Amino acid sequence: MQDNLEYYLTLILSELSLGKQKHILSTFEDLQELSDINRYEGKITKLISSQEFNKLREIITNNSVKHHLVGIKKNGIGIISIDSEYYPECLRNINEPPLVLYYRGDITLLNTDCIAIVGSRVCTRYGREQTTIFAKDLSKAGFTIVSGLADGIDTHAHRGTLDAQGKTIAILA
């Protein structure tokens, strides 16, 4: 597990906005420093509201991150931080990349040549057929197909890929 993973999860579980997470990340080098939260209350409440500070303190003092990690591991879910070698470069370079990604399956697929296929949940028969064909052809050409798990086009993108014994990634909100 990466050193900053618990630090990032602390910020995420506190439900702070990305902007406020960035302020805290730029103010405190690591979770060890932030863990002495009561000592830095004045410094932190200049960055976030008192209500947000109380939630952050509760997460730190209740070991919420450790409980969260136990729960996801128990359910067969993996987690990586932006510091991980497996974190996709294409995401790392966007304006506000997610600090962590949860996954199940082959994490190395995140750094393969990917093509996203997304579309309407309510689609025509023609749309479903063409999506399946398109996904099959692209996966046979070596692309990893990325889509959501919604009904409609997304589902048929995954089905077409699996029919071709290709590789697929489902992105969940």
Disulfide bonds with the S-S distance in Angstrom:
none
